[in-house]
Amino acid sequence: MIVIGGGPSGATAAFVLAKAGMSVLLLDAAVFPRDKLCGGLLSRRAEKTYKAVFEKPWDPAIEFASHGAVFFDGHSKIQSVEHVWPTYFTSRTKFDAHLLAQAAAAGVVVQEQRRALHVYAPDSRVQAAGGPDIQADFIIGCEGVNSPTARGVGLPPLSRRRLAAGLEVHIPRDLFSRQPDKPEIYFRLAEWGYAWLFPKRDCVTVGMAGLVQKNRNLKGNFTRFLSGLNGGRLPEVRWKGHPIPFGNYRARPGKANILLAGDAAGLVEPVTGEGIAFAMESGRYAAQAILAAAAAGRPDSALSRYLESYSRITALFRQARIMRHLVFQRLTQPIFLRVLARSQTVATRYLDLLAAEIGYGEYARFLAKVLIRRFLV
Ligand SMILES: Cc1cc2nc3c(=O)[nH]c(=O)nc-3n(C[C@H](O)[C@H](O)[C@H](O)COP(=O)(O)OP(=O)(O)OC[C@H]3O[C@@H](n4cnc5c(N)ncnc54)[C@H](O)[C@@H]3O)c2cc1C
Protein backbone atom coordinates (compact mmCIF):
# COMPACT_ATOMS: atom_id res chain seq x y z
CA MET A 1 0.00 0.00 0.00
CA ILE A 2 1.53 3.34 -1.05
CA VAL A 3 0.41 6.78 0.11
CA ILE A 4 1.94 9.68 -1.84
CA GLY A 5 2.13 12.87 0.24
CA GLY A 6 2.34 13.27 4.02
CA GLY A 7 0.05 16.30 4.54
CA PRO A 8 -3.24 15.97 6.47
CA SER A 9 -4.88 13.73 3.85
CA GLY A 10 -1.90 11.40 3.46
CA ALA A 11 -1.05 11.16 7.16
CA THR A 12 -4.70 10.41 8.02
CA ALA A 13 -5.08 7.76 5.31
CA ALA A 14 -1.78 6.12 6.26
CA PHE A 15 -2.62 6.16 9.98
CA VAL A 16 -6.03 4.50 9.45
CA LEU A 17 -4.54 1.81 7.19
CA ALA A 18 -1.60 1.03 9.47
CA LYS A 19 -3.89 0.84 12.52
CA ALA A 20 -5.94 -1.76 10.65
CA GLY A 21 -2.79 -3.84 10.11
CA MET A 22 -1.92 -2.87 6.53
CA SER A 23 1.68 -2.47 5.49
CA VAL A 24 1.95 1.16 4.38
CA LEU A 25 4.74 3.07 2.64
CA LEU A 26 4.34 6.87 2.59
CA LEU A 27 6.45 8.94 0.20
CA ASP A 28 6.89 12.69 0.57
CA ALA A 29 9.02 15.03 -1.50
CA ALA A 30 9.82 17.16 1.58
CA VAL A 31 11.59 16.58 4.89
CA PHE A 32 9.38 17.02 7.96
CA PRO A 33 8.79 19.25 9.79
CA ARG A 34 8.14 21.22 6.58
CA ASP A 35 6.19 24.40 5.97
CA LYS A 36 2.99 24.54 3.93
CA LEU A 37 1.41 27.79 2.86
CA CYS A 38 -1.86 27.88 4.78
CA GLY A 39 -3.85 30.11 7.17
CA GLY A 40 -3.81 27.24 9.64
CA LEU A 41 -7.43 27.76 10.71
CA LEU A 42 -8.85 24.54 12.11
CA SER A 43 -12.61 24.48 12.46
CA ARG A 44 -14.61 22.33 14.82
CA ARG A 45 -15.26 20.12 11.78
CA ALA A 46 -11.51 19.55 11.62
CA GLU A 47 -11.43 18.88 15.36
CA LYS A 48 -14.22 16.30 15.08
CA THR A 49 -12.48 14.46 12.24
CA TYR A 50 -9.13 14.59 14.00
CA LYS A 51 -10.63 13.14 17.19
CA ALA A 52 -12.47 10.41 15.27
CA VAL A 53 -9.16 9.21 13.79
CA PHE A 54 -6.14 10.05 15.90
CA GLU A 55 -5.45 8.98 19.46
CA LYS A 56 -3.19 11.74 20.78
CA PRO A 57 -4.69 15.14 21.62
CA TRP A 58 -3.94 17.82 19.07
CA ASP A 59 -3.07 20.46 21.70
CA PRO A 60 0.71 20.40 21.11
CA ALA A 61 0.05 21.56 17.55
CA ILE A 62 -2.44 24.31 18.43
CA GLU A 63 -1.11 27.85 18.79
CA PHE A 64 -4.24 29.84 19.45
CA ALA A 65 -7.99 29.41 19.98
CA SER A 66 -10.66 32.06 19.58
CA HIS A 67 -14.35 32.19 20.40
CA GLY A 68 -15.35 34.83 17.91
CA ALA A 69 -14.75 36.54 14.60
CA VAL A 70 -14.72 40.03 13.14
CA PHE A 71 -16.07 40.76 9.66
CA PHE A 72 -15.13 43.67 7.41
CA ASP A 73 -16.55 45.21 4.24
CA GLY A 74 -13.36 46.47 2.63
CA HIS A 75 -11.50 48.00 5.58
CA SER A 76 -14.68 48.94 7.49
CA LYS A 77 -15.61 46.74 10.40
CA ILE A 78 -19.23 45.64 10.01
CA GLN A 79 -19.69 42.89 12.57
CA SER A 80 -18.02 41.27 15.54
CA VAL A 81 -19.37 38.16 17.24
CA GLU A 82 -18.63 35.79 20.07
CA HIS A 83 -19.29 32.13 19.39
CA VAL A 84 -19.77 28.96 21.43
CA TRP A 85 -17.49 26.87 19.26
CA PRO A 86 -13.85 27.84 19.13
CA THR A 87 -11.81 28.08 15.96
CA TYR A 88 -8.22 26.94 16.38
CA PHE A 89 -5.06 28.16 14.73
CA THR A 90 -2.01 26.10 14.00
CA SER A 91 1.26 26.37 12.19
CA ARG A 92 1.24 23.75 9.46
CA THR A 93 4.87 22.96 10.23
CA LYS A 94 3.76 21.70 13.64
CA PHE A 95 0.35 20.30 12.74
CA ASP A 96 1.47 18.16 9.80
CA ALA A 97 4.51 16.87 11.71
CA HIS A 98 2.18 15.94 14.61
CA LEU A 99 -0.06 13.90 12.30
CA LEU A 100 2.78 12.25 10.44
CA ALA A 101 4.55 11.27 13.68
CA GLN A 102 1.39 9.44 14.76
CA ALA A 103 1.23 7.64 11.42
CA ALA A 104 4.89 6.59 11.80
CA ALA A 105 4.22 5.41 15.38
CA ALA A 106 1.33 3.29 14.04
CA GLY A 107 3.80 1.50 11.74
CA VAL A 108 3.78 3.55 8.53
CA VAL A 109 7.17 3.55 6.80
CA VAL A 110 7.81 7.19 5.90
CA GLN A 111 10.31 7.98 3.15
CA GLU A 112 11.10 11.68 2.97
CA GLN A 113 12.77 13.48 0.06
CA ARG A 114 11.13 10.88 -2.14
CA ARG A 115 9.16 12.70 -4.85
CA ALA A 116 6.74 10.58 -6.86
CA LEU A 117 7.38 11.26 -10.54
CA HIS A 118 4.94 8.97 -12.31
CA VAL A 119 2.17 6.62 -11.34
CA TYR A 120 1.61 3.76 -13.77
CA ALA A 121 -2.01 2.75 -13.31
CA PRO A 122 -2.11 -0.61 -15.17
CA ASP A 123 0.37 -2.29 -12.79
CA SER A 124 -0.09 0.08 -9.78
CA ARG A 125 3.52 1.16 -9.89
CA VAL A 126 5.13 4.35 -8.66
CA GLN A 127 8.32 5.79 -10.08
CA ALA A 128 9.87 7.92 -7.34
CA ALA A 129 13.08 9.92 -7.13
CA GLY A 130 15.99 8.30 -5.33
CA GLY A 131 15.14 4.61 -5.67
CA PRO A 132 13.69 1.83 -7.80
CA ASP A 133 10.00 1.75 -8.85
CA ILE A 134 7.59 0.48 -6.21
CA GLN A 135 4.56 -1.67 -6.89
CA ALA A 136 1.55 -1.98 -4.54
CA ASP A 137 -1.99 -3.35 -4.41
CA PHE A 138 -3.37 0.13 -3.69
CA ILE A 139 -2.18 3.71 -4.10
CA ILE A 140 -3.62 6.89 -2.58
CA GLY A 141 -2.53 10.17 -4.14
CA CYS A 142 -2.44 12.83 -1.40
CA GLU A 143 0.19 15.07 -2.96
CA GLY A 144 -1.85 18.24 -3.45
CA VAL A 145 -2.98 20.16 -6.52
CA ASN A 146 -0.22 18.99 -8.87
CA SER A 147 -0.90 15.31 -8.58
CA PRO A 148 1.11 12.74 -10.56
CA THR A 149 -1.40 10.17 -9.31
CA ALA A 150 -4.27 12.02 -11.03
CA ARG A 151 -2.18 12.20 -14.22
CA GLY A 152 -1.32 8.52 -13.92
CA VAL A 153 -4.97 7.46 -13.90
CA GLY A 154 -5.68 9.68 -16.91
CA LEU A 155 -7.50 12.54 -15.16
CA PRO A 156 -7.06 16.05 -16.58
CA PRO A 157 -5.47 18.79 -14.43
CA LEU A 158 -7.92 20.65 -12.17
CA SER A 159 -9.66 23.36 -14.19
CA ARG A 160 -7.68 26.65 -14.08
CA ARG A 161 -10.98 28.50 -14.33
CA ARG A 162 -11.89 27.30 -10.87
CA LEU A 163 -8.47 27.50 -9.22
CA ALA A 164 -7.88 30.26 -6.71
CA ALA A 165 -4.53 31.85 -5.93
CA GLY A 166 -3.65 32.30 -2.27
CA LEU A 167 -1.08 34.79 -0.96
CA GLU A 168 0.05 34.81 2.61
CA VAL A 169 2.54 36.12 5.12
CA HIS A 170 3.30 35.45 8.79
CA ILE A 171 4.07 38.70 10.62
CA PRO A 172 5.73 38.41 14.03
CA ARG A 173 3.51 40.05 16.64
CA ASP A 174 6.26 42.44 17.71
CA LEU A 175 6.40 43.81 14.13
CA PHE A 176 2.63 44.24 13.88
CA SER A 177 0.76 47.43 14.71
CA ARG A 178 -1.81 45.80 17.08
CA GLN A 179 -2.53 42.54 18.94
CA PRO A 180 -5.62 40.81 17.46
CA ASP A 181 -7.26 37.94 19.35
CA LYS A 182 -10.02 37.01 16.89
CA PRO A 183 -9.88 35.94 13.25
CA GLU A 184 -10.73 38.81 10.90
CA ILE A 185 -12.43 38.25 7.54
CA TYR A 186 -12.28 40.98 4.90
CA PHE A 187 -14.77 40.91 2.04
CA ARG A 188 -14.59 42.91 -1.22
CA LEU A 189 -10.79 43.22 -1.27
CA ALA A 190 -10.51 40.18 -3.56
CA GLU A 191 -13.05 39.06 -6.16
CA TRP A 192 -14.62 35.65 -5.47
CA GLY A 193 -12.55 35.22 -2.37
CA TYR A 194 -11.58 37.18 0.69
CA ALA A 195 -8.70 38.37 2.80
CA TRP A 196 -7.97 37.27 6.34
CA LEU A 197 -5.98 37.92 9.45
CA PHE A 198 -5.58 34.96 11.77
CA PRO A 199 -4.10 35.34 15.26
CA LYS A 200 -1.38 32.90 16.30
CA ARG A 201 0.72 32.78 19.45
CA ASP A 202 3.79 34.65 18.19
CA CYS A 203 2.58 36.00 14.85
CA VAL A 204 -0.45 36.98 12.84
CA THR A 205 -1.07 35.27 9.52
CA VAL A 206 -2.36 37.62 6.87
CA GLY A 207 -3.61 36.30 3.56
CA MET A 208 -5.78 36.88 0.53
CA ALA A 209 -7.25 34.41 -1.94
CA GLY A 210 -9.54 34.68 -4.93
CA LEU A 211 -10.36 32.91 -8.19
CA VAL A 212 -7.44 33.38 -10.59
CA GLN A 213 -9.58 34.40 -13.56
CA LYS A 214 -11.38 37.13 -11.55
CA ASN A 215 -8.28 38.62 -9.88
CA ARG A 216 -5.82 39.99 -12.41
CA ASN A 217 -4.05 42.06 -9.75
CA LEU A 218 -4.17 39.95 -6.61
CA LYS A 219 -0.56 40.83 -5.72
CA GLY A 220 -1.25 44.58 -5.95
CA ASN A 221 -4.42 44.21 -3.85
CA PHE A 222 -2.57 42.14 -1.28
CA THR A 223 0.23 44.71 -1.02
CA ARG A 224 -2.31 47.48 -0.42
CA PHE A 225 -4.17 45.33 2.13
CA LEU A 226 -0.97 44.55 4.01
CA SER A 227 0.21 48.13 4.26
CA GLY A 228 -3.34 49.30 5.15
CA LEU A 229 -3.43 46.81 8.04
CA ASN A 230 -0.09 47.85 9.36
CA GLY A 231 -0.57 51.60 9.61
CA GLY A 232 0.59 52.33 6.05
CA ARG A 233 3.89 50.46 6.40
CA LEU A 234 4.70 47.24 4.56
CA PRO A 235 6.11 44.74 7.06
CA GLU A 236 9.50 43.47 5.93
CA VAL A 237 8.55 39.84 5.66
CA ARG A 238 8.48 37.63 2.61
CA TRP A 239 5.14 36.49 1.31
CA LYS A 240 4.35 33.48 -0.82
CA GLY A 241 1.62 32.14 -3.09
CA HIS A 242 0.03 28.76 -3.81
CA PRO A 243 -2.91 27.51 -5.95
CA ILE A 244 -6.10 26.45 -4.16
CA PRO A 245 -8.69 24.10 -5.70
CA PHE A 246 -11.50 26.37 -4.52
CA GLY A 247 -14.66 24.32 -5.03
CA ASN A 248 -12.98 22.49 -7.87
CA TYR A 249 -13.42 18.91 -6.78
CA ARG A 250 -13.02 15.83 -8.95
CA ALA A 251 -16.20 13.90 -9.68
CA ARG A 252 -14.21 10.64 -9.96
CA PRO A 253 -11.36 10.74 -7.44
CA GLY A 254 -9.22 7.98 -8.95
CA LYS A 255 -9.59 4.75 -10.82
CA ALA A 256 -10.18 1.19 -9.52
CA ASN A 257 -7.51 0.62 -6.83
CA ILE A 258 -5.88 4.07 -7.11
CA LEU A 259 -7.57 6.85 -5.16
CA LEU A 260 -7.11 10.59 -4.60
CA ALA A 261 -7.73 12.53 -1.39
CA GLY A 262 -7.44 16.11 -0.12
CA ASP A 263 -6.27 18.80 -2.55
CA ALA A 264 -5.34 16.13 -5.10
CA ALA A 265 -9.09 15.45 -5.33
CA GLY A 266 -9.82 19.20 -5.29
CA LEU A 267 -11.49 19.21 -1.88
CA VAL A 268 -11.34 22.83 -0.75
CA GLU A 269 -14.67 24.26 0.35
CA PRO A 270 -16.01 26.84 -2.14
CA VAL A 271 -17.08 29.54 0.34
CA THR A 272 -14.73 29.39 3.32
CA GLY A 273 -11.66 27.92 1.58
CA GLU A 274 -11.37 25.31 4.31
CA GLY A 275 -9.31 22.34 3.17
CA ILE A 276 -7.64 20.66 6.15
CA ALA A 277 -10.83 19.12 7.56
CA PHE A 278 -11.81 17.73 4.16
CA ALA A 279 -8.28 16.47 3.54
CA MET A 280 -8.41 14.45 6.77
CA GLU A 281 -11.99 13.33 6.11
CA SER A 282 -11.27 12.16 2.55
CA GLY A 283 -8.01 10.49 3.63
CA ARG A 284 -9.98 8.54 6.19
CA TYR A 285 -12.71 7.59 3.71
CA ALA A 286 -10.15 6.50 1.10
CA ALA A 287 -8.42 4.30 3.67
CA GLN A 288 -11.70 2.75 4.79
CA ALA A 289 -12.69 2.05 1.17
CA ILE A 290 -9.37 0.29 0.59
CA LEU A 291 -9.76 -1.79 3.74
CA ALA A 292 -13.22 -2.89 2.59
CA ALA A 293 -11.98 -3.66 -0.94
CA ALA A 294 -9.05 -5.66 0.43
CA ALA A 295 -11.32 -7.59 2.84
CA ALA A 296 -13.63 -8.47 -0.06
CA GLY A 297 -10.64 -9.58 -2.15
CA ARG A 298 -11.64 -7.06 -4.85
CA PRO A 299 -8.98 -4.34 -5.03
CA ASP A 300 -10.60 -2.87 -8.15
CA SER A 301 -13.74 -2.05 -6.16
CA ALA A 302 -11.92 0.53 -3.99
CA LEU A 303 -13.07 3.52 -6.06
CA SER A 304 -16.75 2.57 -6.09
CA ARG A 305 -16.61 2.00 -2.31
CA TYR A 306 -14.81 5.32 -1.83
CA LEU A 307 -17.43 7.15 -3.89
CA GLU A 308 -20.12 6.21 -1.35
CA SER A 309 -18.45 8.24 1.42
CA TYR A 310 -16.74 10.79 -0.87
CA SER A 311 -20.16 11.83 -2.16
CA ARG A 312 -21.03 13.05 1.36
CA ILE A 313 -18.29 15.68 0.98
CA THR A 314 -19.15 16.59 -2.61
CA ALA A 315 -22.85 16.96 -1.73
CA LEU A 316 -21.82 19.64 0.79
CA PHE A 317 -19.59 21.29 -1.79
CA ARG A 318 -22.39 21.41 -4.36
CA GLN A 319 -24.59 23.28 -1.88
CA ALA A 320 -21.69 25.57 -0.96
CA ARG A 321 -21.07 26.33 -4.64
CA ILE A 322 -24.65 27.61 -4.92
CA MET A 323 -24.27 29.64 -1.73
CA ARG A 324 -21.07 31.26 -2.89
CA HIS A 325 -22.95 33.12 -5.60
CA LEU A 326 -24.77 34.98 -2.83
CA VAL A 327 -21.57 35.63 -0.88
CA PHE A 328 -19.24 36.61 -3.75
CA GLN A 329 -21.34 37.61 -6.79
CA ARG A 330 -21.05 41.38 -7.53
CA LEU A 331 -24.83 41.91 -7.52
CA THR A 332 -25.66 39.92 -4.41
CA GLN A 333 -22.55 40.46 -2.27
CA PRO A 334 -23.61 43.96 -1.13
CA ILE A 335 -26.93 42.51 0.02
CA PHE A 336 -25.19 39.70 1.91
CA LEU A 337 -22.85 42.21 3.57
CA ARG A 338 -25.71 44.53 4.54
CA VAL A 339 -27.50 41.63 6.19
CA LEU A 340 -24.29 40.49 7.87
CA ALA A 341 -23.71 44.01 9.21
CA ARG A 342 -27.20 44.22 10.69
CA SER A 343 -27.63 40.72 12.06
CA GLN A 344 -25.29 39.09 14.55
CA THR A 345 -27.18 35.85 13.99
CA VAL A 346 -26.15 35.78 10.32
CA ALA A 347 -22.54 35.87 11.52
CA THR A 348 -22.94 33.33 14.34
CA ARG A 349 -24.83 30.94 12.06
CA TYR A 350 -21.97 31.33 9.53
CA LEU A 351 -19.62 30.16 12.29
CA ASP A 352 -22.04 27.31 13.10
CA LEU A 353 -21.68 26.30 9.46
CA LEU A 354 -17.89 26.39 9.70
CA ALA A 355 -18.14 24.27 12.85
CA ALA A 356 -20.30 21.71 10.99
CA GLU A 357 -23.06 22.25 13.54
CA ILE A 358 -25.50 23.14 10.76
CA GLY A 359 -25.55 22.21 7.08
CA TYR A 360 -25.48 24.44 4.00
CA GLY A 361 -29.16 23.79 3.28
CA GLU A 362 -30.10 24.98 6.76
CA TYR A 363 -27.89 28.09 6.45
CA ALA A 364 -29.27 28.90 2.99
CA ARG A 365 -32.87 28.58 4.27
CA PHE A 366 -32.02 30.76 7.27
CA LEU A 367 -30.43 33.42 5.02
CA ALA A 368 -33.40 33.38 2.67
CA LYS A 369 -35.75 34.03 5.62
CA VAL A 370 -33.57 36.91 6.89
CA LEU A 371 -33.44 38.46 3.41
CA ILE A 372 -37.20 38.20 2.95
CA ARG A 373 -37.78 39.76 6.38
CA ARG A 374 -35.35 42.63 5.75
CA PHE A 375 -36.24 43.50 2.20
CA LEU A 376 -39.78 42.40 1.50
CA VAL A 377 -41.67 42.72 4.77
C1 LIG B 1 -2.86 30.49 1.17
C2 LIG B 1 -3.66 29.31 1.65
C3 LIG B 1 -4.35 29.39 2.87
C4 LIG B 1 -5.10 28.30 3.34
N1 LIG B 1 -5.70 28.39 4.56
C5 LIG B 1 -6.41 27.36 5.05
C6 LIG B 1 -6.93 27.40 6.38
O1 LIG B 1 -6.74 28.38 7.11
N2 LIG B 1 -7.64 26.33 6.83
C7 LIG B 1 -7.86 25.24 6.05
O2 LIG B 1 -8.54 24.31 6.49
N3 LIG B 1 -7.32 25.14 4.79
C8 LIG B 1 -6.58 26.16 4.29
N4 LIG B 1 -5.98 26.06 3.05
C9 LIG B 1 -6.14 24.81 2.29
C10 LIG B 1 -5.22 23.71 2.86
O3 LIG B 1 -3.91 24.21 2.97
C11 LIG B 1 -5.22 22.46 1.96
O4 LIG B 1 -6.54 22.15 1.59
C12 LIG B 1 -4.59 21.26 2.69
O5 LIG B 1 -3.23 21.50 2.94
C13 LIG B 1 -4.72 19.98 1.84
O6 LIG B 1 -4.03 18.94 2.49
P1 LIG B 1 -3.41 17.74 1.64
O7 LIG B 1 -2.92 16.73 2.60
O8 LIG B 1 -4.39 17.29 0.61
O9 LIG B 1 -2.20 18.38 0.81
P2 LIG B 1 -0.91 19.17 1.32
O10 LIG B 1 -1.12 19.70 2.67
O11 LIG B 1 -0.58 20.10 0.21
O12 LIG B 1 0.21 18.05 1.42
C14 LIG B 1 0.75 17.49 0.24
C15 LIG B 1 2.06 16.80 0.60
O13 LIG B 1 2.50 16.10 -0.55
C16 LIG B 1 3.90 16.33 -0.76
N5 LIG B 1 4.12 16.22 -2.21
C17 LIG B 1 3.74 17.07 -3.19
N6 LIG B 1 4.06 16.55 -4.39
C18 LIG B 1 4.64 15.34 -4.15
C19 LIG B 1 5.15 14.31 -4.99
N7 LIG B 1 5.14 14.42 -6.35
N8 LIG B 1 5.67 13.21 -4.41
C20 LIG B 1 5.69 13.07 -3.05
N9 LIG B 1 5.21 14.02 -2.22
C21 LIG B 1 4.68 15.13 -2.77
C22 LIG B 1 4.15 17.73 -0.20
O14 LIG B 1 5.50 17.86 0.21
C23 LIG B 1 3.18 17.75 0.98
O15 LIG B 1 3.79 17.32 2.17
C24 LIG B 1 -5.20 27.11 2.56
C25 LIG B 1 -4.50 27.02 1.35
C26 LIG B 1 -3.73 28.10 0.91
C27 LIG B 1 -2.95 27.97 -0.38
The ligand as an SDF file (V2000), in Angstrom:
LIG
                    3D

 53 58  0  0  0  0  0  0  0  0999 V2000
   -2.8610   30.4880    1.1690 C   0  0  0  0  0  0  0  0  0  0  0  0
   -3.6630   29.3060    1.6540 C   0  0  0  0  0  0  0  0  0  0  0  0
   -4.3480   29.3900    2.8720 C   0  0  0  0  0  0  0  0  0  0  0  0
   -5.0980   28.3030    3.3380 C   0  0  0  0  0  0  0  0  0  0  0  0
   -5.7050   28.3950    4.5590 N   0  0  0  0  0  0  0  0  0  0  0  0
   -6.4080   27.3590    5.0550 C   0  0  0  0  0  0  0  0  0  0  0  0
   -6.9280   27.4020    6.3830 C   0  0  0  0  0  0  0  0  0  0  0  0
   -6.7390   28.3800    7.1110 O   0  0  0  0  0  0  0  0  0  0  0  0
   -7.6420   26.3310    6.8280 N   0  0  0  0  0  0  0  0  0  0  0  0
   -7.8610   25.2360    6.0490 C   0  0  0  0  0  0  0  0  0  0  0  0
   -8.5430   24.3080    6.4910 O   0  0  0  0  0  0  0  0  0  0  0  0
   -7.3170   25.1380    4.7870 N   0  0  0  0  0  0  0  0  0  0  0  0
   -6.5830   26.1590    4.2860 C   0  0  0  0  0  0  0  0  0  0  0  0
   -5.9830   26.0590    3.0460 N   0  0  0  0  0  0  0  0  0  0  0  0
   -6.1400   24.8060    2.2900 C   0  0  0  0  0  0  0  0  0  0  0  0
   -5.2230   23.7130    2.8560 C   0  0  0  0  0  0  0  0  0  0  0  0
   -3.9080   24.2080    2.9750 O   0  0  0  0  0  0  0  0  0  0  0  0
   -5.2210   22.4560    1.9570 C   0  0  0  0  0  0  0  0  0  0  0  0
   -6.5370   22.1500    1.5900 O   0  0  0  0  0  0  0  0  0  0  0  0
   -4.5870   21.2560    2.6860 C   0  0  0  0  0  0  0  0  0  0  0  0
   -3.2320   21.4990    2.9440 O   0  0  0  0  0  0  0  0  0  0  0  0
   -4.7190   19.9780    1.8430 C   0  0  0  0  0  0  0  0  0  0  0  0
   -4.0310   18.9370    2.4890 O   0  0  0  0  0  0  0  0  0  0  0  0
   -3.4080   17.7350    1.6350 P   0  0  0  0  0  0  0  0  0  0  0  0
   -2.9160   16.7320    2.6030 O   0  0  0  0  0  0  0  0  0  0  0  0
   -4.3900   17.2910    0.6080 O   0  0  0  0  0  0  0  0  0  0  0  0
   -2.1980   18.3830    0.8120 O   0  0  0  0  0  0  0  0  0  0  0  0
   -0.9140   19.1670    1.3170 P   0  0  0  0  0  0  0  0  0  0  0  0
   -1.1210   19.7020    2.6690 O   0  0  0  0  0  0  0  0  0  0  0  0
   -0.5830   20.1030    0.2090 O   0  0  0  0  0  0  0  0  0  0  0  0
    0.2090   18.0470    1.4160 O   0  0  0  0  0  0  0  0  0  0  0  0
    0.7480   17.4850    0.2420 C   0  0  0  0  0  0  0  0  0  0  0  0
    2.0640   16.7960    0.6000 C   0  0  0  0  0  0  0  0  0  0  0  0
    2.5040   16.1030   -0.5530 O   0  0  0  0  0  0  0  0  0  0  0  0
    3.8950   16.3340   -0.7600 C   0  0  0  0  0  0  0  0  0  0  0  0
    4.1190   16.2150   -2.2100 N   0  0  0  0  0  0  0  0  0  0  0  0
    3.7440   17.0660   -3.1890 C   0  0  0  0  0  0  0  0  0  0  0  0
    4.0640   16.5510   -4.3940 N   0  0  0  0  0  0  0  0  0  0  0  0
    4.6360   15.3420   -4.1530 C   0  0  0  0  0  0  0  0  0  0  0  0
    5.1470   14.3120   -4.9950 C   0  0  0  0  0  0  0  0  0  0  0  0
    5.1380   14.4170   -6.3460 N   0  0  0  0  0  0  0  0  0  0  0  0
    5.6690   13.2100   -4.4150 N   0  0  0  0  0  0  0  0  0  0  0  0
    5.6870   13.0690   -3.0530 C   0  0  0  0  0  0  0  0  0  0  0  0
    5.2100   14.0230   -2.2170 N   0  0  0  0  0  0  0  0  0  0  0  0
    4.6760   15.1270   -2.7710 C   0  0  0  0  0  0  0  0  0  0  0  0
    4.1480   17.7270   -0.1980 C   0  0  0  0  0  0  0  0  0  0  0  0
    5.5010   17.8630    0.2100 O   0  0  0  0  0  0  0  0  0  0  0  0
    3.1800   17.7500    0.9820 C   0  0  0  0  0  0  0  0  0  0  0  0
    3.7900   17.3220    2.1710 O   0  0  0  0  0  0  0  0  0  0  0  0
   -5.2010   27.1090    2.5590 C   0  0  0  0  0  0  0  0  0  0  0  0
   -4.4960   27.0190    1.3500 C   0  0  0  0  0  0  0  0  0  0  0  0
   -3.7270   28.0960    0.9070 C   0  0  0  0  0  0  0  0  0  0  0  0
   -2.9460   27.9690   -0.3760 C   0  0  0  0  0  0  0  0  0  0  0  0
  1  2  1  0
  2  3  1  0
  2 52  2  0
  3  4  2  0
  4  5  1  0
  4 50  1  0
  5  6  2  0
  6  7  1  0
  6 13  1  0
  7  8  2  0
  7  9  1  0
  9 10  1  0
 10 11  2  0
 10 12  1  0
 12 13  2  0
 13 14  1  0
 14 15  1  0
 14 50  1  0
 15 16  1  0
 16 17  1  0
 16 18  1  0
 18 19  1  0
 18 20  1  0
 20 21  1  0
 20 22  1  0
 22 23  1  0
 23 24  1  0
 24 25  2  0
 24 26  1  0
 24 27  1  0
 27 28  1  0
 28 29  2  0
 28 30  1  0
 28 31  1  0
 31 32  1  0
 32 33  1  0
 33 34  1  0
 33 48  1  0
 34 35  1  0
 35 36  1  0
 35 46  1  0
 36 37  1  0
 36 45  1  0
 37 38  2  0
 38 39  1  0
 39 40  1  0
 39 45  2  0
 40 41  1  0
 40 42  2  0
 42 43  1  0
 43 44  2  0
 44 45  1  0
 46 47  1  0
 46 48  1  0
 48 49  1  0
 50 51  2  0
 51 52  1  0
 52 53  1  0
M  END
$$$$
